[in-house]
Amino acid sequence: MSAGGRRRLRWLAALATAGALAGTVSALVPYHQRYGHACERDPADNRIVMLSGEDINPGRHRHELIKEWERRNPGGPSVTLIEISGGSNSEYGEALASQQLGSCRYDILLLDVVWMRTFIDGGYLEPFPDGEFRPDNFLPGPWWTGTGSDGRQYGIPFKSDVGLLFYRRDLMPEPPRNWDELRDRTIENLLPSAKTKVTAGMVTQLADYEGLTVNGMEAIWAAGGTLRVEGRKVVLDDAAVAGLQRLVDETTRTVIHPASTEYQETESLKAFMQSRVLTMRNWPYAYAVLKADPVLRDKVGVTELFAPPGGSGGAAVLGGQNLVIPRNALHKEEAREFVRFLTDPRRQCLLFTRSGYVPVRTEVYDRNNTSATACTELWGEPGERAEDGVEKADTADARDLRELAGVLDRALRNARPRPAVPDYPAFSRAFHRYLHNAIVGSETVSKQELERLLTACAGWTPPRGQCP
């Protein structure tokens, strides 16, 4: 980047980390940065600037794709990737603030699917031209997360996500199917006579952040309950309250590792790898990390989350990220070309086989859409090199990937979205703060109190004092 370009991008002065990757700049930007209202980019600046959260997937292979793009387009625009540190709230705050200010500093935003409504309703996004992307090339669930109420497509799926249950095959041959089975097996392994030296039944993400909202929703569904929106009110049924109370109680009883109240995704994965815990709830990226561990790779299995009473398949939160183009972007056409490149089936396969990204393209799955090909037909066998020289998967073999892909296919069919409320971030903050206090304090979940709190903070009315 030229000195003039650096002057034009004075808002990058407080970069936490910066590195050059074949003409690509990647940086972690603190949330406390403040920007002016005017676009500081020179119209002659032909870079595609993309904003995303910090990539926690192993290998950070998004950079590999950017390098490939630049090799294939030597005379075209390079890509500057800006990664926001500090978690999803920081990423959301920066993305929303930049658009509220009418900034043109970003050409592409990588948005969590739960933020799409805010950005679409706010008029911040440029719809993709009709027919530029075919919906039948993408999984239905992820595709519809980017569709506006006007039927236009504002986001193209980049990756999907769904909660999975990882378990220690060396400590129990079959995974538990529900909370009761997990509790029974935990008690068996905690007995003084047991030789397994198990410390807890599960480790998960119960820190005071979005991950606890996700765990809360999945606990509700595992109990056969519902949290629904009725008009301008959030309503929980009795089974939902029982599911949340079980999350509280099982942590108190050490079925859930008590340190989970301090864990996000990375910390819970480390705890699962370093201590003898029977199961872990986490996202699919953890599979690639576990299969890269020479000690654990043959001792870990993966399956769907717990099923409700009498059910055959567990429901997990549907996560994922969409690629969107801001209405004030400087290089919209070039940005759309880069979106097409990132969502190509072969790039989807690279991210799946090497980083545990959940593919969104139907080509990755077999013709009957009942199980996945694990990308071996599209990408070749792990350990080989593609024609462009990018090394292929080396952490999991084809059998491992087929196992994961089959589980993903089933889990995605049963996945459910988070509640559709006007101000989801405020709703989620209220939800996970309430749950965290209840878990840490071993308190009773109050149906009336929680309904009032979530309704007050969901965005139908100005937030009140009780909203965090």
Buried (B, 14 or more C-beta within 10 A) or exposed (E): BEEEBEEBBEBBEEBEEEEEBBBBBBBBBEBEBEBEEEBBBEEEBEBBBBBBBBBBBBBBBBBBBBBBBBEEBEEBBBBBBBBBBBBBBBBBBBBBBBBEBEBBBBBBBBBBBBBBBBBBEEEBBBBBEEEEBEEEBBBEBBBBBBBBEEEBBBBBBBBBBBBBBBBBEEBBEEBBBBBEBBBEBBBBBBEEEEEBEBBBBBBBBBBBBBBBBBBBBBBBBBBBBBBEBEEEEBBBBEBBBBBBBBBBBBBEBBBBBBBBBBBBBBBBBEBBBEBBBBBBBBBBBBBBBBBBEEEBBEEBBBBBBBBBEEBEBBBBBBBBBBBBBBBBBBBBEBBBBBBBBBBBBBBBBBBBBBBBBBBBBBBBBBEEEEBBBBBBEBBBEBEEEBEEEBEBBEBBBBEBBBBBBBBBBBBBBBBBBBBEBBBBBBBBBBBBBBBBEBBBEEEEBEBEEBBBBBBBBBBBEEBEEEBE
